[in-house]
Amino acid sequence: MTTALESLLDPIDPIEFREQYYGKKPLLIRGNPKKFADLFTWDDLNRLLNALPYPNPHVSTVVPRTRIETETPTSLLEECRAGSALILSQLHLLNPKVGELVRALEAETGEPMAVSLVQSQAVQTAFALHFDRQDVFALHLDGRKGWRVYDWTVEKPILVMEEKPESPPSHPIMEFEMSPGDVLYIPRGCWHQALAQSGPSMHLSLIMAARTGIDFLSWLIDELRKDVRFRHELPLTFAEEAADVREARLREHAAALGDALVSRFHDEETIRSFIRHCIVSDRDVHRIKLPVQMLEAPGAQLHVRHFSRPARQRFVLDDVPAEDKITLSVWGHTLPFSKSAKPLVEFIVSRTAFAYEEAQAHAGELTDEGIWEVLDPLLREGIVDAADGG
């Protein structure tokens, strides 16, 4: 079965993309005109714009270097008629199909993502020549748009960093026109600009907030709070002491911390813990499913016999030996279960669909009551869905 990432990059293989392009250089992928035909359409856009309240933080119009939050539908129309581009941010939270694509790509790559829609016209560019601090995939939906992509002047920029104002390069390294079905990958730092050609154009900006070494160290700092060596006070010094004495004492203390830090880097459990942290940090679009999520025992109360679980769902299953329990961490929830429930939980997270009778067959020593003590919390939190009602 083709994965979301394979479909997005086709005909480029994901391994080839990672080794030759990811974080290294831009990539234009020509696609079938119908590649994104069912992902997001003008009708989808109109439904959203007509349903949202105004003013709305997700809806704005843009001319180069100026973004205006839309106050009313009338002002939105007026701005667009005058040539402004329309920006619809956080689209993955507003449209189910786009949300499913984002969650699937996040599960495959392990990196957080978000989507904005850009609808622009041939009158003027939506954005001045600029570079982004996160990687971007432009998924072209409709119309035609001319692009210029330039080299970077700031290597690997991040959202928070000190930098000097930079002038863009004089000449583009790529210049082309995009049509429906095309995909453009732009590594963070690469300058770029686009202009719709001869009519309205619409594309999705898939933003990949790739974790960096800064993110790893930020996580590690929180972990080091548990290590008493890093909680020790720095050497106390007095004003009358010679500067070289004060420096020597601090240098000795810092050297000991450095050794402790190196040992943490070389400890295999450090990387395992960071990977676990990334998975536990996953969040799904908040899904309200009534009446299932209102009930204390939805399975029995709604006579649920068939269940489903999204294939894109990542999880961490941990033993808690001291308490004779296991914990299942998924989508921001950490749910405790008895140790005897482990075979059933392992079965559930290995399937995308199953019947109650299959759960019984993998429940080990659990009674029917014990099985529902596992299934009901998963239904209430939306981790498992009722496939036959509710």
C-alpha positions as CSV (number, residue, x, y, z in Angstrom):
1,M,0.0,0.0,0.0
2,T,1.4,3.4,-1.0
3,T,2.1,5.7,2.0
4,A,1.1,9.4,2.2
5,L,4.8,10.3,1.9
6,E,5.4,8.1,-1.1
7,S,2.3,9.5,-2.8
8,L,3.4,13.1,-2.1
9,L,6.9,12.6,-3.5
10,D,6.0,10.3,-6.4
11,P,8.0,9.5,-8.5
12,I,10.8,10.4,-6.1
13,D,11.6,7.6,-3.6
14,P,11.5,8.8,0.0
15,I,15.0,7.5,0.6
16,E,16.3,9.4,-2.4
17,F,14.5,12.5,-1.1
18,R,16.1,12.1,2.3
19,E,19.6,11.5,1.1
20,Q,19.8,14.0,-1.8
21,Y,17.3,16.8,-1.1
22,Y,16.1,17.0,2.5
23,G,17.7,20.1,4.1
24,K,20.1,20.3,1.1
25,K,18.5,21.7,-2.0
26,P,15.1,22.5,-3.5
27,L,13.2,19.9,-5.5
28,L,10.4,20.4,-8.1
29,I,8.3,17.3,-8.7
30,R,6.0,17.3,-11.7
31,G,2.7,15.5,-10.9
32,N,-0.5,14.2,-12.5
33,P,-3.0,17.2,-12.8
34,K,-5.5,15.1,-10.7
35,K,-3.0,14.3,-8.0
36,F,-4.7,16.7,-5.5
37,A,-8.1,16.9,-7.1
38,D,-9.8,15.5,-4.1
39,L,-7.7,17.1,-1.4
40,F,-9.0,20.6,-1.3
41,T,-11.1,22.4,-3.9
42,W,-12.7,25.8,-4.5
43,D,-15.9,24.4,-3.1
44,D,-14.1,23.4,0.1
45,L,-12.6,26.9,0.3
46,N,-16.0,28.5,-0.1
47,R,-17.7,26.2,2.5
48,L,-15.0,27.2,5.0
49,L,-15.1,30.9,4.3
50,N,-18.9,30.9,4.6
51,A,-18.9,28.9,7.8
52,L,-16.2,30.7,9.8
53,P,-17.0,33.7,12.0
54,Y,-15.3,37.0,11.3
55,P,-12.9,38.5,12.2
56,N,-11.0,35.2,12.3
57,P,-7.4,34.7,13.2
58,H,-7.1,32.0,10.5
59,V,-8.3,34.3,7.6
60,S,-6.2,37.2,6.3
61,T,-5.4,39.0,3.1
62,V,-1.8,39.8,2.1
63,V,0.1,42.1,-0.2
64,P,3.9,42.1,-0.1
65,R,5.1,42.9,3.5
66,T,1.6,43.6,4.8
67,R,-0.9,41.1,6.3
68,I,-4.4,42.2,7.3
69,E,-6.8,40.1,9.4
70,T,-10.1,40.1,7.6
71,E,-12.9,41.8,9.6
72,T,-15.9,40.8,7.5
73,P,-16.8,38.7,4.5
74,T,-17.4,41.9,2.5
75,S,-13.9,43.3,3.3
76,L,-12.4,39.9,2.3
77,L,-14.1,40.1,-1.1
78,E,-13.0,43.7,-1.6
79,E,-9.4,43.0,-0.7
80,C,-9.3,40.0,-3.1
81,R,-10.9,42.0,-5.9
82,A,-8.2,44.6,-5.4
83,G,-5.5,41.9,-6.0
84,S,-4.6,40.8,-2.4
85,A,-3.8,37.2,-1.8
86,L,-6.0,35.2,0.6
87,I,-4.3,33.2,3.4
88,L,-6.1,30.5,5.3
89,S,-3.8,29.3,8.1
90,Q,-4.0,26.2,10.2
91,L,-6.0,24.5,7.5
92,H,-5.2,21.1,8.9
93,L,-7.4,22.0,11.9
94,L,-10.3,23.1,9.7
95,N,-10.5,20.6,6.9
96,P,-10.7,16.8,7.6
97,K,-8.9,15.7,4.4
98,V,-6.0,18.1,4.9
99,G,-5.9,17.1,8.5
100,E,-5.6,13.4,7.7
101,L,-2.8,14.1,5.2
102,V,-0.9,16.1,7.8
103,R,-1.3,13.5,10.6
104,A,-0.2,10.7,8.2
105,L,2.9,12.6,7.1
106,E,3.7,13.4,10.8
107,A,3.5,9.7,11.7
108,E,5.7,8.7,8.8
109,T,8.4,11.4,9.3
110,G,8.1,11.9,13.0
111,E,8.2,15.7,12.5
112,P,5.4,18.2,13.3
113,M,3.6,19.7,10.4
114,A,1.0,22.4,9.6
115,V,-0.8,23.7,6.5
116,S,-1.7,27.1,5.2
117,L,-3.6,27.8,2.0
118,V,-2.4,30.5,-0.3
119,Q,-4.8,31.8,-3.0
120,S,-3.3,34.6,-5.1
121,Q,-3.8,36.4,-8.4
122,A,-1.7,37.6,-11.3
123,V,-2.0,41.2,-10.2
124,Q,0.8,40.9,-7.6
125,T,2.8,38.5,-5.5
126,A,1.4,37.3,-2.2
127,F,4.8,37.7,-0.5
128,A,7.9,39.7,-1.2
129,L,11.1,37.8,-1.9
130,H,11.9,36.0,1.4
131,F,13.1,32.9,3.1
132,D,11.3,30.7,5.6
133,R,12.7,29.3,8.9
134,Q,11.0,26.0,8.4
135,D,11.0,23.6,5.4
136,V,8.0,24.0,3.1
137,F,6.3,21.8,0.5
138,A,4.1,23.7,-1.9
139,L,1.3,21.5,-3.2
140,H,-0.2,23.2,-6.3
141,L,-4.0,22.8,-6.5
142,D,-5.3,25.1,-9.2
143,G,-4.2,27.7,-11.8
144,R,-0.6,28.3,-12.7
145,K,2.1,30.0,-10.7
146,G,5.6,31.1,-11.7
147,W,8.3,30.6,-9.1
148,R,11.9,31.7,-8.5
149,V,14.0,30.0,-6.0
150,Y,17.3,31.3,-4.8
151,D,20.2,30.0,-2.7
152,W,20.4,30.7,1.0
153,T,22.3,33.5,2.7
154,V,21.6,32.2,6.3
155,E,22.5,28.6,6.8
156,K,19.9,26.6,8.6
157,P,17.8,29.5,10.1
158,I,15.5,28.7,13.0
159,L,12.5,30.6,14.4
160,V,14.4,32.2,17.3
161,M,17.9,33.3,16.5
162,E,20.0,36.4,16.2
163,E,21.0,37.3,12.7
164,K,22.1,40.3,10.7
165,P,19.8,41.6,7.9
166,E,20.7,39.8,4.7
167,S,20.3,40.8,1.0
168,P,18.9,38.1,-1.2
169,P,21.1,36.5,-3.9
170,S,21.0,38.3,-7.3
171,H,20.2,35.3,-9.5
172,P,17.8,32.4,-8.9
173,I,19.0,28.8,-9.0
174,M,15.6,27.6,-10.2
175,E,12.9,29.3,-12.3
176,F,9.8,27.5,-13.4
177,E,6.0,27.4,-13.6
178,M,3.8,25.2,-11.4
179,S,0.6,23.5,-12.5
180,P,-2.0,21.4,-10.6
181,G,-0.4,18.2,-9.2
182,D,3.1,19.7,-9.0
183,V,5.0,19.7,-5.7
184,L,7.9,22.0,-4.7
185,Y,10.1,21.3,-1.7
186,I,12.0,24.4,-0.4
187,P,14.5,23.9,2.4
188,R,14.5,26.5,5.1
189,G,16.7,29.4,4.3
190,C,16.2,29.3,0.5
191,W,14.9,32.6,-0.8
192,H,11.8,32.4,-3.0
193,Q,9.0,34.3,-4.6
194,A,5.9,33.2,-6.6
195,L,3.4,35.0,-8.9
196,A,0.2,33.6,-10.3
197,Q,0.0,33.5,-14.1
198,S,-3.0,34.9,-16.0
199,G,-5.6,34.1,-13.4
200,P,-6.3,32.9,-9.8
201,S,-3.9,30.3,-8.4
202,M,-4.2,28.2,-5.3
203,H,-1.7,26.0,-3.4
204,L,-1.1,24.5,0.0
205,S,2.0,25.3,2.0
206,L,2.8,22.2,4.0
207,I,5.2,23.5,6.7
208,M,7.5,20.9,8.3
209,A,8.8,22.1,11.7
210,A,11.7,19.7,11.7
211,R,13.3,19.2,15.1
212,T,16.9,20.4,15.4
213,G,19.8,20.0,17.8
214,I,18.4,22.9,19.7
215,D,15.1,21.0,20.3
216,F,17.2,18.0,21.4
217,L,19.1,20.1,23.9
218,S,16.0,21.8,25.2
219,W,14.5,18.4,25.9
220,L,17.7,17.2,27.5
221,I,17.8,20.3,29.8
222,D,14.5,19.2,31.3
223,E,15.8,15.7,31.7
224,L,18.9,16.9,33.5
225,R,16.7,18.5,36.2
226,K,16.4,14.9,37.5
227,D,20.3,14.6,37.8
228,V,21.6,16.0,41.1
229,R,24.9,16.8,39.5
230,F,23.3,19.5,37.5
231,R,21.3,20.8,40.4
232,H,24.4,21.6,42.4
233,E,25.1,25.3,42.9
234,L,28.0,26.9,41.0
235,P,31.1,27.7,43.1
236,L,30.6,30.7,45.4
237,T,33.2,33.4,44.9
238,F,34.0,36.7,46.6
239,A,34.9,40.0,45.1
240,E,38.3,40.2,46.8
241,E,39.4,36.9,45.3
242,A,41.7,37.1,42.3
243,A,40.0,36.8,38.9
244,D,42.1,33.8,37.9
245,V,41.1,31.9,41.1
246,R,37.4,32.5,40.5
247,E,37.8,31.4,36.8
248,A,39.7,28.2,37.9
249,R,37.0,27.2,40.3
250,L,34.2,27.7,37.8
251,R,36.2,26.0,35.1
252,E,36.7,22.9,37.3
253,H,33.0,22.7,38.1
254,A,32.1,23.2,34.4
255,A,34.5,20.4,33.4
256,A,32.8,18.0,35.7
257,L,29.4,18.9,34.2
258,G,30.9,18.5,30.8
259,D,32.0,14.9,31.6
260,A,28.5,14.2,33.0
261,L,26.9,15.6,29.8
262,V,29.2,13.5,27.6
263,S,28.2,10.4,29.5
264,R,24.5,11.2,28.9
265,F,25.2,11.7,25.1
266,H,26.8,8.2,25.0
267,D,24.1,6.5,27.0
268,E,21.9,4.5,24.6
269,E,18.9,5.2,26.8
270,T,19.2,9.0,26.1
271,I,18.3,8.5,22.4
272,R,15.6,6.0,23.2
273,S,14.0,8.5,25.7
274,F,14.1,11.3,23.2
275,I,12.4,9.2,20.6
276,R,9.8,8.2,23.2
277,H,9.3,11.9,24.0
278,C,8.7,12.8,20.3
279,I,6.1,10.1,20.0
280,V,4.4,11.0,23.2
281,S,4.3,14.6,22.0
282,D,2.1,13.7,19.0
283,R,-1.3,15.4,19.0
284,D,-4.2,14.5,16.8
285,V,-6.8,17.0,15.7
286,H,-9.2,17.2,18.7
287,R,-12.1,15.1,17.7
288,I,-15.4,15.3,19.4
289,K,-17.5,12.1,18.9
290,L,-20.8,12.1,20.6
291,P,-22.4,10.3,22.3
292,V,-19.4,7.9,22.8
293,Q,-17.3,10.4,24.6
294,M,-20.1,11.4,27.0
295,L,-20.7,8.0,28.4
296,E,-18.9,6.2,31.2
297,A,-19.2,2.8,29.6
298,P,-19.8,3.5,25.9
299,G,-19.0,0.0,24.7
300,A,-21.8,-1.6,26.6
301,Q,-24.2,1.3,26.5
302,L,-24.0,1.6,22.7
303,H,-23.5,-2.2,22.1
304,V,-20.3,-1.6,20.2
305,R,-18.9,-4.8,18.7
306,H,-16.5,-3.5,16.0
307,F,-13.6,-1.1,16.5
308,S,-11.1,0.8,14.3
309,R,-7.9,2.6,15.0
310,P,-6.1,5.1,12.6
311,A,-3.0,3.5,11.0
312,R,-1.1,6.8,11.5
313,Q,-1.4,6.6,15.3
314,R,1.9,6.3,17.0
315,F,2.2,5.1,20.6
316,V,4.5,4.1,23.5
317,L,3.7,1.1,25.7
318,D,5.7,1.1,29.0
319,D,5.9,-1.3,31.9
320,V,5.6,0.2,35.4
321,P,7.1,-2.7,37.5
322,A,6.8,-1.0,40.9
323,E,3.0,-0.6,40.4
324,D,2.4,-3.9,38.4
325,K,0.9,-1.7,35.7
326,I,1.5,-0.8,32.1
327,T,0.9,2.7,30.5
328,L,-0.2,3.5,27.0
329,S,0.9,6.9,25.8
330,V,-0.8,8.2,22.6
331,W,-1.9,11.6,21.3
332,G,-1.2,13.4,24.5
333,H,-2.9,10.8,26.7
334,T,-1.2,8.4,29.1
335,L,-3.6,5.7,30.2
336,P,-2.8,3.1,32.9
337,F,-3.9,-0.5,32.7
338,S,-3.3,-3.6,34.8
339,K,-0.3,-5.7,33.9
340,S,-2.7,-8.5,33.0
341,A,-4.1,-6.3,30.2
342,K,-0.8,-6.1,28.3
343,P,-1.6,-8.9,25.7
344,L,-4.9,-7.2,24.9
345,V,-3.4,-3.7,24.6
346,E,-0.6,-5.1,22.4
347,F,-3.2,-6.7,20.2
348,I,-5.3,-3.4,19.9
349,V,-2.3,-1.3,18.9
350,S,-1.3,-3.8,16.3
351,R,-4.6,-3.6,14.4
352,T,-6.5,-0.9,12.5
353,A,-9.7,-2.8,12.8
354,F,-11.0,-5.7,15.0
355,A,-14.1,-7.2,16.5
356,Y,-14.9,-7.7,20.1
357,E,-14.6,-11.5,19.7
358,E,-11.0,-11.0,18.4
359,A,-10.3,-8.9,21.5
360,Q,-11.6,-11.7,23.7
361,A,-9.3,-14.2,22.0
362,H,-6.3,-12.0,22.8
363,A,-7.4,-11.0,26.3
364,G,-5.5,-13.7,28.2
365,E,-6.9,-14.0,31.8
366,L,-9.1,-10.9,31.5
367,T,-12.9,-11.3,32.0
368,D,-15.4,-9.4,29.9
369,E,-15.4,-6.7,32.6
370,G,-11.6,-6.5,32.3
371,I,-11.8,-6.2,28.5
372,W,-14.2,-3.3,28.8
373,E,-12.0,-1.6,31.3
374,V,-9.4,-1.4,28.5
375,L,-11.8,-0.6,25.6
376,D,-14.0,2.0,27.3
377,P,-11.2,4.5,28.1
378,L,-9.8,4.1,24.6
379,L,-13.3,4.9,23.1
380,R,-13.8,7.8,25.4
381,E,-10.5,9.5,24.4
382,G,-11.0,8.9,20.7
383,I,-7.9,6.6,20.5
384,V,-10.1,3.7,19.3
385,D,-13.3,4.4,17.3
386,A,-16.6,2.6,17.3
387,A,-16.9,1.2,13.8
388,D,-20.5,0.1,14.1
389,G,-22.3,3.0,15.7
390,G,-22.0,5.6,18.4
